[in-house]
């Protein structure tokens, strides 16, 4: 099943890239003292759009979390994955930073699982806030497949960072695409504070669309009224390509800001 999920995630990435132009990026790196505090994060990360900020200007920032096919310690492996989204951002006339980190395939510490770890990402965003010209009221989080799971787990633990989130075909458990976290009620409470659009494919056999219904139920239970689950008819695990090409989705994302 893990091999199948990786193959499908790679196919999804290729779909997202198929009609995207190439955007320039820079590779930056966490300081060594911070990198040592992470267990499953490549200290290198990709930054797009830094050169667009005028002197003293603060820009919104999109953080993109890759799927299982992007894991490893070669940062350029994930460099093109957000570019279809970047193209749509450009087409609607928005100016933004975009950061794409990379989760390690194998964690640094024995006994710990790899993938997206909320504490690692908290360390990263703390560094980003100190080193990039970010409008901290307009930080947006999105990701595909395993990156959709990463979006849930990070915002489900640290909602204070984000103006809005958009998980794409995201699983809701650390044990694999169909796993269900034991922390679902906690996630629901924290996710209830953030505007969210989550997308699933009705025909997805890797991450069933009912995972979105489970998340929404937990959010509603906590009194949240800012979340929407969109199930795309006729789509499978590649459903994440659809909103990234949608100008209305991007306009919605950038209209959100913390108060």
C-alpha positions in Angstrom: 0.0 0.0 0.0 2.9 2.4 0.8 4.4 1.7 -2.6 1.0 2.4 -4.3 0.6 5.6 -2.4 4.0 6.8 -3.4 3.4 6.0 -7.1 0.1 7.8 -7.0 1.6 10.8 -5.2 4.3 11.0 -7.9 1.6 10.9 -10.5 -0.3 13.7 -8.7 2.9 15.8 -8.7 3.4 15.3 -12.4 -0.2 16.3 -13.0 0.3 19.5 -11.0 3.4 20.3 -13.0 2.2 19.4 -16.5 1.0 22.9 -17.4 3.0 25.1 -15.0 5.6 27.6 -15.9 9.0 27.7 -14.1 9.4 30.1 -11.2 12.8 31.0 -9.8 13.6 30.0 -6.3 16.3 30.1 -3.7 17.5 27.3 -1.4 17.9 28.5 2.2 18.8 26.6 5.3 17.9 26.4 9.0 20.8 27.4 11.3 22.5 24.3 12.8 21.3 24.9 16.3 17.7 24.9 15.1 18.2 22.0 12.7 19.4 19.9 15.6 16.1 20.3 17.3 14.1 18.7 14.5 13.7 15.0 13.9 12.2 14.7 10.5 13.0 17.8 8.5 15.6 18.6 5.9 17.3 21.8 7.1 17.2 23.1 3.6 14.0 24.6 2.2 12.9 26.4 -1.0 11.8 30.1 -1.0 10.0 31.7 -3.9 9.3 35.5 -4.3 11.7 36.9 -1.8 13.0 39.3 -4.4 9.5 40.7 -4.9 9.4 42.5 -1.6 10.1 46.2 -1.7 12.1 47.9 1.0 10.1 47.6 4.2 7.2 45.7 2.5 5.6 42.7 4.2 4.2 40.0 1.9 1.7 37.2 2.5 3.3 33.7 2.6 2.0 30.4 1.3 3.7 27.3 2.8 3.4 24.2 0.6 3.9 20.7 2.1 4.7 17.9 -0.4 3.4 14.4 -0.6 5.1 11.1 0.1 6.9 11.1 -3.2 8.8 14.3 -2.1 10.4 12.9 1.0 14.2 12.8 1.3 17.2 15.1 1.7 17.4 16.5 -1.8 15.6 19.8 -1.6 15.4 20.4 -5.3 13.2 17.3 -5.5 10.2 19.4 -4.3 11.2 22.7 -6.0 8.7 22.5 -8.8 5.7 21.0 -6.9 4.1 24.3 -5.8 4.6 26.0 -9.2 1.1 25.4 -10.7 -0.3 27.2 -7.6 2.3 30.0 -8.0 1.2 30.4 -11.6 -2.4 30.9 -10.5 -1.4 33.3 -7.8 0.4 35.3 -10.5 -2.5 35.1 -12.8 -4.9 36.7 -10.3 -2.4 39.5 -9.6 -1.3 38.5 -6.1 2.3 39.0 -4.8 3.4 36.5 -2.3 6.2 34.5 -0.7 6.1 30.8 -1.0 8.1 28.3 1.1 8.4 24.6 0.4 10.2 22.5 3.1 11.1 18.8 2.8 10.3 16.0 5.2 13.0 13.3 5.6 12.3 9.8 4.4 13.9 8.4 7.6 14.0 10.4 10.8 17.2 11.3 12.6 16.3 9.6 15.8 15.7 5.8 16.2 12.1 5.0 17.0 10.6 8.1 15.6 8.5 8.1 12.4 9.4 10.2 9.4 7.1 12.6 7.5 5.6 15.9 8.7 6.1 16.6 12.4 4.3 19.7 13.9 7.2 20.6 16.2 9.7 20.6 13.4 7.5 22.9 11.4 7.0 25.2 14.4 10.8 25.6 14.5 10.9 26.3 10.8 8.1 29.0 10.9 9.8 30.7 13.8 12.9 31.0 11.7 10.9 32.2 8.7 9.3 34.9 10.6 12.7 36.3 11.7 14.3 36.1 8.2 11.6 36.8 5.6 9.5 39.9 5.0 6.3 38.2 6.1 2.9 39.7 6.8 2.2 37.4 9.8 -1.6 38.0 9.6 -1.6 36.4 6.1 0.2 33.1 6.3 -1.5 30.3 4.4 -0.8 26.5 4.6 -1.6 23.9 2.0 -0.3 20.5 0.9 -1.1 17.4 -1.2 -1.7 13.9 0.1 0.9 13.3 2.8 1.2 17.1 2.6 -2.6 17.4 3.2 -2.0 15.3 6.4 0.9 17.6 7.3 -1.5 20.5 6.9 -4.0 19.0 9.3 -1.5 17.9 11.9 0.4 21.2 11.9 -2.6 23.4 12.0 -4.3 20.9 14.3 -1.5 21.5 16.8 -0.5 25.1 16.1 -3.5 27.0 14.6 -2.1 30.4 15.8 0.2 30.6 12.8 -2.4 30.6 10.0 -4.9 32.9 8.4 -6.3 29.9 6.4 -5.5 26.4 5.4 -6.2 24.2 2.4 -5.4 20.5 2.7 -5.6 18.5 -0.6 -6.6 14.8 -0.5 -5.2 14.7 3.0 -5.1 11.7 5.3 -5.9 12.1 8.9 -3.5 9.7 10.6 0.3 9.1 11.0 0.1 5.4 10.2 -0.7 5.7 6.5 -3.3 7.1 4.0 -6.2 5.4 5.7 -5.2 5.7 9.3 -7.2 7.9 11.7 -5.5 10.0 14.4 -6.4 9.4 18.0 -6.2 13.3 18.4 -9.1 14.0 16.1 -11.1 15.9 18.7 -8.1 18.0 19.5 -7.5 18.7 15.9 -11.2 19.7 15.5 -11.0 22.1 18.4 -7.9 23.8 16.9 -9.0 23.7 13.3 -12.3 25.3 14.2 -10.4 28.6 14.7 -9.2 28.7 11.1 -10.9 29.2 7.7 -10.4 26.0 5.8 -11.2 24.6 2.4 -10.3 20.9 2.1 -10.6 19.0 -1.2 -11.1 15.3 -1.9 -11.7 13.1 -4.9 -15.0 11.2 -4.9 -13.2 8.2 -6.5 -10.0 8.4 -4.4 -8.9 4.9 -3.3 -5.8 6.0 -1.5 -7.3 8.6 0.9 -11.1 8.1 1.0 -13.2 11.2 0.8 -15.0 10.3 4.1 -11.8 11.5 5.9 -12.9 15.0 5.1 -16.3 14.2 6.6 -14.6 13.0 9.8 -12.6 16.2 10.1 -15.6 18.4 9.5 -17.6 16.5 12.1 -14.8 17.2 14.7 -14.7 20.8 13.7 -18.4 21.2 14.0 -18.4 19.5 17.3 -16.0 22.2 18.5 -18.3 24.9 17.3 -16.4 25.7 14.2 -18.2 27.4 11.3 -15.3 28.3 9.0 -14.6 24.9 7.4 -15.7 23.5 4.1 -15.1 20.1 2.6 -15.3 19.9 -1.2 -15.6 16.4 -2.8 -14.8 16.6 -6.5 -16.9 14.2 -8.6 -15.0 12.0 -11.1 -11.7 12.7 -9.4 -9.3 10.3 -7.7 -6.2 11.0 -5.7 -5.2 13.6 -8.3 -8.0 15.9 -7.2 -5.4 18.3 -5.6 -4.5 19.7 -9.0 -8.0 21.1 -9.5 -8.1 23.9 -6.9 -4.5 24.9 -7.6 -5.6 25.9 -11.1 -8.7 27.7 -9.9 -8.5 31.4 -9.6 -11.5 31.6 -7.3 -9.8 29.3 -4.8 -6.7 31.4 -4.8 -8.7 34.6 -4.4 -10.5 33.0 -1.4 -7.2 32.0 0.1 -5.7 35.5 -0.2 -8.8 37.2 1.1 -8.3 35.5 4.5 -6.4 37.3 7.2 -6.0 37.0 11.0 -7.7 39.7 13.0 
